[in-house]
Amino acid sequence: MPLVYRIDEEHGIIFRWVKGRLNLAMILECFRTLLADPAFRPGLPMLTDFRGMVPEMTALELNQSAVFIQQHAADFGACRWAVIVDDTAAEVLSMKFSILSKGGPIEYRCFHSPAAACQWLGRPEAYNLMEAAALSLKEGDAPRTG
């Protein structure tokens, strides 16, 4: 499964999912596609579900993804990105990315609990919205991929 995203324009939030392998090319393609999406606007919070994700990135590639975010910080605007993880590899990757990304307008945190992630985003209803969006993807609604 590629890195898939959905912008919920009504509720002003971005959802992303990935199951399986995740590499630098997938991350950069997703961000480029997201920034070009007509529904995108700066400052949107993002909730990413990395449960079941298998990272395939070197330290250099992780750094390159953080550099990309720093280069496009003004495009993303001041916002919060919450990542839901379920294993150590995904958590370590997320924590390293958080450290590399510090100092910019994007606050980035990793959570094991979807409820805690949504609470931190200030959107306690976000996980239910994310589940509904995921269900619509399974029913054939066109995902936005990157």
Secondary structure, 3 states (H helix, E strand, C coil): CCCEEEEECCCCEEEEECCEEECHHHHHHHHHHHHHCCCCCCCCCEEEECCCEEECCCHHHHHHHHHHHHHCHHHHCCEEEEEECCCHHHHHHHHHHHHHHCCCCEEEEEECCHHHHHHHHCCCCHHHHHHHHHHHHHCCCCCEEC
